[in-house]
Amino acid sequence: MLIEKSFSNKTWELKKLDERQSLMIAQRYGLSDLISKILTHRKLEENKIQEFLNPNIRNNFPEPFTLKDMKESVERTYKSIIFNEKIGVIADYDVDGSTSAAILTRFFNEINININIEIPKRITEGYGPNQRIINLFKKNNIKLIISLDCGTTAFKVFDKELKKEIDTIVIDHHVSEDKFPIIFGLINPNRYDENNNLQDLAAVGVTFIFLVALRRKLREENYYKKNNLKEHNLTSYLDLVALGTVCDVVPLKNINRSFVVKGLEILYQRLNIGLSNLIDSSNIRHQPKVFDLSFLIGPKLNSAGRIGDSTLSAKILYSNNIVEVESISKKLDLLNKKRKLIETQILQEAKIQAEKNYKSNVIIVSSFDWHPGVIGIVASRLVEEFSKPVIIISKNKNFGIGSARSVPHINLGSLIIESKNQGLLIEGGGHKMAAGLKIFNNKIELFSQYINDKINNYKKSINNYVLKYDFIIELEQINDTFLENLEILEPYGQGNPEPIFLIQNLQITQFKVINDKHIFLILTDQRKNSIKAMSFNSINTRLGSYLTNNDKNKINIITSVKRDNFLGNNSTQLLIIDGCYSN
């Protein structure tokens, strides 16, 4: 079934299915028709299916020393350990940076080595290493700097003058330029001269691999026995690795999928008191899933970097002091509530601007009044609304700080770096799907023209966004067996999206607005079967307008299906993605 234009102005199209391949998968692996068809849609190589269904870290784990600069960096870190040199750590203020800092801190704490952690102040200092931190490290006689989730393009800070005094190791995953800062070592699967299959790792994944290599070095040198120390149990860190991997929205394939599957198991064991507190304060009363990490725990942690004290999110993840953890948790709750209010206001204003230039290849909006800590979230909301790349710029007197979010077929991170190299940006870089930038106000218009011209080749695909769904189903098909089959394919996330379905001819029999953002509905089919449904963040969107102003017309919906475990519930719920009127 092809729907030309939906409530969200999208085209719907049923995914094409290779029936023979689906039948082969079902027979060879003893899978249900539903699962075999979804796996066929995923276009997994036949030899990858078993690993996908039963992800195993040991089978997927890379040889750490194949990464460039790994051996030298491990040796240098070991030197700092045995000679009791002071170590300084710089980490990004997001969840990926915080979890990277947390596992590194836990590693050193367990062998009785204190490290100095500094996290840039997002609002006043921006992303990455800065001179304030460097000066502080010099004052404290730091001999080794380890920079986590940042530093690959920190040319101004990591220069030859600093190298004379302090060795620096960068552990990162952001796309590099064709040159590096002047540092001791750069461990980054996305450096331009790397040749590996680890480009999808989050920084916390790269940090974990580094710690595996460092533990191997400690074993080889008989360090644990010599110092009467218990060997590190790195498996216990995987809850944090899973959290950082999920929240950085990297593809949940191969080793990332293995990290998250095992990490969720460790998370359920409640070994980390900070994470346990966040689970409880978020009213998660079931075994945590990717959804909980993405939409409940992650935003709380990110609120610290966005509008508060950047150090709080890392501290709560590595602290073993219950009093400190509870205090930080309360602060994070308050910051997250404040963040939501700020976000709502900016979204309303940004959307008005976006509506005026929605025909552009890239939607670029700016204002002097927007809090730079939340513009990334707002950009993501506008991408959902307009199905185009979005760049939001928060301006001060002379320059603006921008956050960019993309759609799958456009590598916005590379385009931002190109713009920087063209002299249009002061700073800039990031991933395929997310990037950041700094720009003089008088160059915003030139930058907008440049980036729109560069994406002109993608204009057709941008303006004709196709939402492909897996199957057409009916409400009566949704039962425990159906849900159990879907759960076999978890965890879902970037690179392994939840299957989505078309359900036709539904009547909205009840709806209510929740927290001025979300819409709760009861949907009923022609056979009088009913089901609960949610449409998140849809108030003041085209989709939300249709859902709340429709009491007669039957609708078709594109939706995912999941268990509703909130507050101990165990029922079935649809998560509506899009809708249109039934013919």
Phi, psi and omega per residue, in radians:
M1 nan 2.251 3.141
L2 -1.945 2.114 3.043
I3 -1.849 2.108 -3.038
E4 -1.288 -0.754 -3.120
K5 -2.494 2.158 -3.120
S6 -1.717 -3.081 3.046
F7 -0.987 -0.614 -3.132
S8 -1.620 0.254 3.084
N9 1.142 0.619 3.117
K10 -1.974 2.789 2.995
T11 -1.716 2.328 3.102
W12 -1.779 2.452 -3.140
E13 -2.557 2.321 3.096
L14 -1.263 2.289 3.114
K15 -1.092 2.449 3.084
K16 -1.310 2.423 -3.071
L17 -2.064 2.278 3.004
D18 -1.475 1.689 -3.030
E19 -1.055 -0.694 -3.128
R20 -1.135 -0.750 3.119
Q21 -1.125 -0.709 3.124
S22 -1.085 -0.761 3.128
L23 -1.127 -0.697 3.115
M24 -1.088 -0.777 3.137
I25 -1.106 -0.757 -3.131
A26 -1.060 -0.772 -3.095
Q27 -1.277 -0.741 -3.071
R28 -1.217 -0.631 -3.041
Y29 -1.925 0.084 3.091
G30 1.096 0.742 -3.060
L31 -1.843 2.760 3.093
S32 -1.197 2.846 3.109
D33 -1.031 -0.721 -3.127
L34 -1.057 -0.876 -3.085
I35 -1.163 -0.749 -3.117
S36 -1.108 -0.634 3.113
K37 -1.198 -0.730 3.118
I38 -1.125 -0.751 3.100
L39 -1.096 -0.603 3.068
T40 -1.132 -0.734 3.070
H41 -1.077 -0.571 -3.137
R42 -1.246 -0.235 3.124
K43 0.965 0.723 3.074
L44 -1.262 2.440 2.999
E45 -1.099 2.520 -3.058
E46 -0.974 -0.670 -3.124
N47 -1.341 -0.038 3.134
K48 -1.777 -0.173 -3.019
I49 -1.155 -0.803 -3.123
Q50 -1.066 -0.728 3.124
E51 -1.175 -0.637 3.102
F52 -1.103 -0.747 -3.116
L53 -1.279 -0.517 -3.118
N54 -2.307 1.206 -3.059
P55 -1.094 2.381 -3.084
N56 -2.361 2.155 -3.091
I57 -1.085 -0.764 -3.086
R58 -1.004 -0.713 -3.117
N59 -1.252 -0.510 -3.073
N60 -1.712 -0.212 -2.968
F61 -1.236 2.316 -3.113
P62 -1.385 2.820 2.957
E63 -1.286 1.980 -3.033
P64 -0.957 -0.647 -3.009
F65 -1.385 0.054 2.981
T66 -1.346 -0.343 3.081
L67 -1.314 2.376 -3.133
K68 -1.067 2.461 3.107
D69 1.219 0.063 -3.136
M70 -1.158 -0.866 -3.089
K71 -1.032 -0.848 -3.108
E72 -1.117 -0.683 -3.111
S73 -1.210 -0.675 3.078
V74 -1.115 -0.786 3.122
E75 -1.050 -0.726 -3.115
R76 -1.193 -0.668 3.121
T77 -1.188 -0.690 3.094
Y78 -1.070 -0.677 3.087
K79 -1.040 -0.758 3.123
S80 -1.104 -0.615 -3.135
I81 -1.169 -0.880 -3.027
I82 -1.301 -0.460 3.126
F83 -1.722 0.126 3.065
N84 0.989 0.700 3.066
E85 -1.302 2.646 3.085
K86 -1.347 2.310 -3.105
I87 -2.000 2.289 3.061
G88 -1.941 2.447 -3.125
V89 -2.121 2.314 3.009
I90 -1.996 2.286 3.142
A91 -2.341 2.649 3.049
D92 -1.177 2.793 -3.049
Y93 -1.567 0.011 3.118
D94 -1.562 -3.090 -3.062
V95 -1.143 -0.649 3.104
D96 -1.067 -0.793 3.104
G97 -1.154 -0.723 -3.119
S98 -1.131 -0.762 3.120
T99 -1.199 -0.621 3.060
S100 -1.066 -0.810 3.120
A101 -1.108 -0.649 -3.092
A102 -1.171 -0.786 -3.117
I103 -1.239 -0.585 3.084
L104 -1.163 -0.756 3.129
T105 -1.097 -0.793 3.123
R106 -1.050 -0.704 3.133
F107 -1.029 -0.865 -3.113
F108 -1.236 -0.668 3.124
N109 -1.053 -0.628 -3.103
E110 -1.233 -0.252 3.015
I111 -2.001 0.416 2.997
N112 1.079 0.682 3.083
I113 -2.062 2.135 3.118
N114 -1.534 2.443 3.088
I115 -2.185 2.718 3.127
N116 -1.728 2.019 -3.109
I117 -1.820 2.267 3.039
E118 -2.252 2.333 3.103
I119 -2.124 2.201 -3.106
P120 -0.992 2.556 3.066
K121 -1.423 1.981 -2.985
R122 -0.962 -0.802 -3.008
I123 -1.287 -0.795 -3.049
T124 -1.617 -0.398 -3.055
E125 -2.034 -0.442 -3.134
G126 1.353 -2.962 -3.030
Y127 -1.333 2.474 2.934
G128 1.544 3.049 -3.134
P129 -1.007 2.571 3.141
N130 -2.465 2.971 -3.028
Q131 -1.202 -0.541 3.100
R132 -1.026 -0.809 -3.126
I133 -1.146 -0.751 3.136
I134 -1.062 -0.776 3.132
N135 -1.093 -0.678 3.106
L136 -1.123 -0.752 3.116
F137 -1.107 -0.705 3.097
K138 -1.076 -0.765 -3.137
K139 -1.083 -0.598 -3.106
N140 -1.589 0.163 3.075
N141 1.089 0.660 3.071
I142 -1.195 2.358 -3.138
K143 -1.890 -0.326 3.124
L144 -2.425 2.247 3.036
I145 -1.885 2.321 2.994
I146 -2.044 2.053 -3.087
S147 -1.832 2.144 -3.012
L148 -1.956 2.232 3.090
D149 1.091 0.378 3.091
C150 -2.939 2.781 3.041
G151 2.004 -0.235 -3.092
T152 -1.079 -0.550 3.136
T153 -2.049 0.429 -3.102
A154 -1.482 1.090 -3.043
F155 -1.174 -0.631 -3.068
K156 -1.240 -0.550 -3.078
V157 -1.594 -0.826 3.140
F158 -1.570 1.514 -3.089
D159 -2.131 -3.115 -3.066
K160 -1.141 -0.467 3.127
E161 -1.225 -0.728 3.099
L162 -1.149 -0.682 -3.099
K163 -1.065 -0.450 3.095
K164 -1.158 -0.455 -3.058
E165 -1.860 -0.682 -2.999
I166 -2.384 2.347 3.006
D167 -1.437 2.469 -3.114
T168 -2.207 2.308 3.023
I169 -2.027 2.177 3.082
V170 -1.807 2.202 3.052
I171 -2.034 1.928 -2.905
D172 -2.631 3.047 3.070
H173 -2.430 0.040 -3.136
H174 -1.284 2.624 -3.113
V175 -1.076 2.308 -3.126
S176 -1.619 2.855 2.929
E177 -1.481 -3.043 -3.135
D178 -1.502 0.376 3.025
K179 -2.611 2.872 -3.110
F180 -2.187 2.763 2.973
P181 -1.071 2.848 3.136
I182 -1.472 1.625 -3.044
I183 -2.401 2.994 -3.142
F184 -1.252 -0.805 -3.091
G185 -2.662 2.533 3.076
L186 -2.218 1.868 3.083
I187 -1.737 1.832 -3.024
N188 -2.752 1.952 3.135
P189 -1.118 -0.216 3.127
N190 -1.854 0.307 2.978
R191 -1.244 2.614 -2.933
Y192 -1.101 -0.435 -3.068
D193 -1.735 0.181 3.096
E194 -1.434 2.648 3.068
N195 -2.389 1.523 -3.097
N196 -2.626 3.139 3.102
N197 -1.979 0.552 -3.054
L198 -1.936 0.299 -3.054
Q199 -1.097 -0.366 -3.088
D200 -1.508 -0.054 -3.139
L201 -1.099 2.465 2.884
A202 -1.341 2.911 3.138
A203 -1.059 -0.633 3.139
V204 -1.134 -0.561 3.060
G205 -1.170 -0.737 3.099
V206 -1.128 -0.718 3.112
T207 -1.087 -0.716 3.117
F208 -1.088 -0.761 3.106
I209 -1.074 -0.695 3.071
F210 -1.046 -0.746 -3.133
L211 -1.189 -0.594 3.037
V212 -1.071 -0.761 3.126
A213 -1.158 -0.689 3.137
L214 -1.186 -0.697 3.067
R215 -1.072 -0.691 3.104
R216 -1.046 -0.715 3.111
K217 -1.117 -0.752 3.113
L218 -1.091 -0.662 3.074
R219 -1.105 -0.835 -3.095
E220 -1.054 -0.616 -3.119
E221 -1.542 0.076 3.129
N222 1.038 0.555 -3.039
Y223 -1.128 -0.750 -3.087
Y224 -1.090 -0.830 -3.110
K225 -1.157 -0.752 -3.123
K226 -1.047 -0.593 -3.053
N227 -1.855 0.194 3.096
N228 0.940 0.856 -3.098
L229 -2.043 2.597 3.061
K230 -1.350 2.386 -3.140
E231 -1.180 2.506 -3.136
H232 -1.058 2.326 2.972
N233 -1.713 1.557 -3.041
L234 -1.240 -0.357 3.071
T235 -1.005 -0.577 -3.119
S236 -1.188 -0.212 3.120
Y237 -1.519 -0.147 -2.964
L238 -1.218 -0.332 3.018
D239 -1.085 -0.711 3.117
L240 -1.261 -0.644 3.093
V241 -1.093 -0.738 3.103
A242 -1.090 -0.780 -3.119
L243 -1.048 -0.872 -3.138
G244 -1.129 -0.665 -3.139
T245 -1.137 -0.796 3.139
V246 -1.143 -0.826 -3.036
C247 -1.252 -0.339 3.068
D248 -1.565 0.056 3.013
V249 0.950 0.756 3.029
V250 -1.557 2.771 -3.100
P251 -1.045 2.286 3.116
L252 -1.537 1.170 3.108
K253 -2.185 2.777 3.011
N254 0.893 -2.181 -3.043
I255 -1.143 -0.584 3.108
N256 -1.079 -0.727 3.106
R257 -1.093 -0.735 3.108
S258 -1.105 -0.748 3.100
F259 -0.996 -0.808 -3.035
V260 -1.253 -0.726 3.121
V261 -1.039 -0.892 -3.132
K262 -1.210 -0.651 -3.141
G263 -1.086 -0.673 3.094
L264 -1.143 -0.608 3.054
E265 -1.099 -0.795 3.136
I266 -1.139 -0.681 3.128
L267 -1.029 -0.695 -3.140
Y268 -1.163 -0.402 3.095
Q269 -1.349 -0.202 3.049
R270 1.004 0.839 3.115
L271 -1.386 -0.472 -3.095
N272 -1.752 2.031 -3.026
I273 -1.197 -0.533 3.099
G274 -1.156 -0.828 3.113
L275 -1.130 -0.677 3.116
S276 -1.060 -0.744 3.106
N277 -1.100 -0.737 -3.138
L278 -1.146 -0.630 3.073
I279 -1.086 -0.828 -3.107
D280 -1.164 -0.756 -3.110
S281 -1.227 -0.288 3.098
S282 -1.664 0.110 3.128
N283 1.034 0.608 3.060
I284 -1.528 1.876 -3.037
R285 -1.910 0.262 3.117
H286 -2.228 3.044 3.055
Q287 -1.077 2.106 -3.054
P288 -1.009 2.496 3.117
K289 -2.136 3.075 -3.140
V290 -0.973 -0.724 3.125
F291 -0.956 -0.753 -3.123
D292 -1.139 -0.693 3.106
L293 -1.159 -0.753 -3.067
S294 -1.226 -0.754 -2.923
F295 -1.944 -0.186 3.139
L296 -2.049 -0.984 -3.087
I297 -1.366 -0.827 -3.120
G298 -0.946 -0.882 3.132
P299 -1.036 -0.626 3.093
K300 -1.081 -0.839 -3.136
L301 -1.116 -0.715 -3.124
N302 -1.181 -0.452 -3.117
S303 -1.061 -0.518 3.122
A304 -1.086 -0.840 3.130
G305 -1.249 -0.538 -3.066
R306 -1.268 -0.835 -3.018
I307 -2.351 0.118 -3.060
G308 -2.354 -2.477 3.135
D309 -1.501 2.001 -3.041
S310 -1.069 -0.413 -3.056
T311 -1.372 -0.291 -2.992
L312 -1.103 -0.714 -3.053
S313 -1.173 -0.618 3.076
A314 -1.260 -0.738 -3.093
K315 -1.037 -0.767 -3.085
I316 -1.165 -0.395 -3.104
L317 -1.534 -0.360 3.111
Y318 -1.972 -0.148 -3.115
S319 -1.247 2.504 3.019
N320 -1.954 0.233 -3.126
N321 -1.769 1.916 -3.046
I322 -1.078 -0.633 3.131
V323 -1.129 -0.789 3.112
E324 -1.094 -0.757 -3.136
V325 -1.052 -0.812 -3.126
E326 -1.121 -0.659 3.111
S327 -1.134 -0.796 3.136
I328 -1.130 -0.712 -3.125
S329 -1.016 -0.756 3.109
K330 -1.109 -0.710 3.111
K331 -1.113 -0.724 3.141
L332 -1.134 -0.670 3.097
D333 -1.057 -0.793 3.139
L334 -1.143 -0.749 3.133
L335 -1.110 -0.672 -3.124
N336 -1.169 -0.682 3.079
K337 -1.110 -0.746 3.102
K338 -1.106 -0.741 3.119
R339 -1.013 -0.743 -3.132
K340 -1.076 -0.719 3.131
L341 -1.130 -0.794 3.124
I342 -1.098 -0.762 -3.130
E343 -1.038 -0.767 -3.121
T344 -1.051 -0.769 -3.133
Q345 -1.137 -0.799 -3.126
I346 -1.138 -0.694 -3.137
L347 -1.032 -0.765 3.133
Q348 -1.053 -0.787 -3.116
E349 -1.226 -0.744 -3.122
A350 -1.144 -0.612 -3.119
K351 -1.145 -0.639 3.099
I352 -1.057 -0.784 3.076
Q353 -1.117 -0.766 -3.094
A354 -1.068 -0.663 -3.138
E355 -1.058 -0.520 -3.102
K356 -1.312 -0.478 -3.132
N357 -2.196 0.543 -3.080
Y358 -1.159 -0.278 3.112
K359 -1.367 -0.194 3.116
S360 -1.178 2.743 3.074
N361 -1.125 -0.678 3.082
V362 -2.204 2.288 3.099
I363 -1.503 2.035 3.130
I364 -2.107 2.085 -3.140
V365 -2.245 2.696 -3.089
S366 -2.657 2.757 3.100
S367 -2.849 2.713 3.070
F368 -1.415 -0.240 -2.951
D369 -1.809 0.038 -3.036
W370 -1.597 2.372 3.115
H371 -1.236 2.098 -3.072
P372 -1.136 -0.295 -3.095
G373 -1.294 -0.296 -3.068
V374 -2.085 0.018 -3.053
I375 -1.167 -0.437 3.077
G376 -1.119 -0.734 3.104
I377 -1.109 -0.764 -3.139
V378 -1.094 -0.702 3.099
A379 -1.028 -0.737 3.114
S380 -1.089 -0.711 3.114
R381 -1.080 -0.715 -3.125
L382 -1.250 -0.565 3.040
V383 -1.072 -0.764 3.100
E384 -1.045 -0.666 -3.083
E385 -1.313 -0.757 -2.994
F386 -1.857 -0.194 3.119
S387 1.030 0.667 3.101
K388 -2.429 2.794 2.999
P389 -1.052 2.513 -3.115
V390 -2.317 2.362 3.035
I391 -2.182 2.170 3.129
I392 -2.014 2.268 -3.057
I393 -2.092 2.192 3.046
S394 -1.740 2.020 -3.021
K395 -1.697 2.495 2.861
N396 -1.949 -2.742 -3.029
K397 -1.033 -0.752 -3.016
N398 -1.963 -0.573 -3.049
F399 -2.474 2.970 3.131
G400 -2.155 2.633 3.010
I401 -1.847 2.226 -3.062
G402 -2.120 2.598 3.004
S403 -2.120 2.343 -3.095
A404 -2.125 2.430 3.058
R405 -2.294 2.502 -2.995
S406 -2.104 -3.114 3.000
V407 -1.931 2.804 -2.926
P408 -0.942 -0.581 -3.006
H409 -1.615 0.175 -3.133
I410 -2.257 2.094 3.131
N411 -1.470 1.566 -3.060
L412 -1.244 -0.582 3.126
G413 -1.011 -0.797 3.123
S414 -1.130 -0.688 3.126
L415 -1.136 -0.626 3.098
I416 -1.150 -0.757 3.094
I417 -1.092 -0.738 3.081
E418 -1.028 -0.736 3.124
S419 -1.097 -0.702 3.083
K420 -1.077 -0.796 -3.135
N421 -1.147 -0.388 3.077
Q422 -1.456 -0.012 3.125
G423 1.446 0.201 -3.117
L424 -1.505 -0.351 -3.107
L425 -2.140 2.617 3.004
I426 -1.297 -0.812 3.099
E427 -2.511 2.799 3.081
G428 3.049 2.630 3.103
G429 2.897 3.115 3.114
G430 2.651 -2.577 -3.096
H431 -1.854 -3.123 3.044
K432 -1.047 -0.741 -3.009
M433 -1.725 -0.273 -3.088
A434 -2.576 2.444 -3.122
A435 -2.654 2.887 3.079
G436 -2.283 2.821 -3.112
L437 -2.731 2.846 3.019
K438 -2.328 2.308 -2.981
I439 -2.546 2.478 2.988
F440 -1.184 2.451 -3.071
N441 -0.999 -0.632 -3.087
N442 -1.316 -0.004 3.108
K443 -1.937 0.034 -3.106
I444 -1.069 -0.751 -3.124
E445 -1.142 -0.751 3.108
L446 -1.101 -0.732 3.109
F447 -1.074 -0.742 3.139
S448 -1.066 -0.767 3.119
Q449 -1.095 -0.770 -3.100
Y450 -1.096 -0.871 -3.049
I451 -1.194 -0.612 3.090
N452 -1.195 -0.658 3.087
D453 -1.146 -0.702 -3.118
K454 -1.122 -0.542 -3.100
I455 -1.639 0.077 -3.090
N456 -0.996 -0.564 3.127
N457 -1.127 -0.357 -3.126
Y458 -1.724 0.112 -2.986
K459 -0.977 -0.769 -3.099
K460 -1.054 -0.797 -3.101
S461 -1.230 -0.539 3.119
I462 -1.210 -0.814 -3.064
N463 -1.374 -0.145 3.085
N464 -2.214 1.100 -3.079
Y465 -1.152 2.148 -3.121
V466 -1.837 2.155 3.070
L467 -1.720 1.913 -3.092
K468 -1.665 2.267 3.141
Y469 -1.955 2.793 -3.013
D470 -1.432 -0.842 -3.045
F471 -2.615 2.853 2.907
I472 -1.717 2.204 3.133
I473 -2.273 2.954 3.040
E474 -2.071 2.772 -3.074
L475 -1.008 -0.656 -3.081
E476 -1.183 -0.249 3.075
Q477 -1.365 -0.298 -3.051
I478 -1.496 1.761 3.141
N479 -2.416 -3.018 -3.104
D480 -1.054 -0.704 3.133
T481 -1.099 -0.734 3.098
F482 -1.033 -0.823 -3.130
L483 -1.162 -0.710 3.119
E484 -1.085 -0.646 3.081
N485 -1.117 -0.783 3.135
L486 -1.099 -0.623 -3.105
E487 -1.194 -0.359 3.070
I488 -1.063 -0.558 -3.064
L489 -1.517 -0.078 3.116
E490 -1.217 2.748 0.076
P491 -1.433 2.484 3.060
Y492 -1.560 2.698 3.108
G493 2.966 -2.879 3.104
Q494 -0.980 2.243 -3.121
G495 1.543 -0.334 3.031
N496 -2.450 1.213 -3.046
P497 -1.213 2.731 3.051
E498 -1.076 2.423 3.029
P499 -1.035 2.472 3.114
I500 -2.130 2.578 -2.962
F501 -2.242 2.669 2.977
L502 -1.742 2.185 3.031
I503 -2.111 2.243 -2.977
Q504 -1.892 2.741 2.970
N505 0.997 0.963 3.121
L506 -1.855 2.566 3.085
Q507 -1.898 2.328 3.028
I508 -1.411 1.892 -3.095
T509 -1.695 -0.249 3.129
Q510 -2.848 2.496 2.980
F511 -2.628 2.719 3.002
K512 -2.645 2.616 3.136
V513 -1.579 2.344 -3.110
I514 -2.025 2.168 3.090
N515 0.985 0.492 3.116
D516 1.042 0.330 -3.086
K517 -2.314 -0.752 -2.982
H518 -1.881 2.788 3.113
I519 -2.154 2.153 3.038
F520 -1.736 2.371 -3.102
L521 -2.362 2.708 2.861
I522 -1.941 2.179 -3.123
L523 -1.986 2.452 -3.099
T524 -2.281 2.391 3.118
D525 -1.669 -3.054 -3.067
Q526 -1.186 -0.383 3.120
R527 -1.626 0.211 3.119
K528 1.211 0.306 2.972
N529 -1.316 2.386 -3.123
S530 -2.142 2.712 3.131
I531 -2.672 2.607 3.059
K532 -1.356 2.613 3.101
A533 -2.565 2.638 3.065
M534 -2.230 2.506 2.969
S535 -2.169 1.754 -3.023
F536 -1.355 2.469 3.037
N537 0.937 0.608 -3.059
S538 -1.831 -0.103 3.033
I539 -1.084 2.393 -3.103
N540 1.191 0.435 2.976
T541 -2.062 2.902 3.121
R542 -1.055 -0.769 3.127
L543 -1.036 -0.839 -3.130
G544 -1.060 -0.666 3.133
S545 -1.092 -0.751 3.115
Y546 -1.178 -0.701 -3.092
L547 -1.178 -0.567 -3.079
T548 -1.667 -0.050 3.135
N549 -2.207 0.691 -3.076
N550 -2.456 1.737 -3.132
D551 -2.008 0.041 -3.094
K552 -2.205 -0.802 -3.042
N553 -1.267 2.406 3.011
K554 -1.359 2.607 -3.069
I555 -2.209 2.745 2.898
N556 -1.837 2.543 3.136
I557 -2.287 2.588 2.886
I558 -1.751 2.218 -2.989
T559 -2.645 2.714 2.866
S560 -1.727 2.886 -3.090
V561 -2.242 2.285 3.129
K562 -2.676 2.927 3.026
R563 -1.339 2.448 3.025
D564 -1.674 1.763 -3.116
N565 -1.761 0.133 -3.054
F566 -1.089 2.290 3.129
L567 0.970 0.625 3.066
G568 1.480 0.060 3.096
N569 -1.189 2.787 3.050
N570 -2.526 1.154 -3.134
S571 -2.185 3.094 -3.122
T572 -1.739 2.507 -3.095
Q573 -2.523 2.454 3.010
L574 -1.621 2.474 3.011
L575 -1.964 1.806 -3.007
I576 -1.278 2.260 3.124
I577 -1.765 -0.684 -3.110
D578 -2.795 2.965 3.141
G579 -2.687 2.909 3.014
C580 -2.757 2.858 3.096
Y581 -1.287 2.499 3.015
S582 -1.275 2.585 3.096
N583 -1.283 nan nan
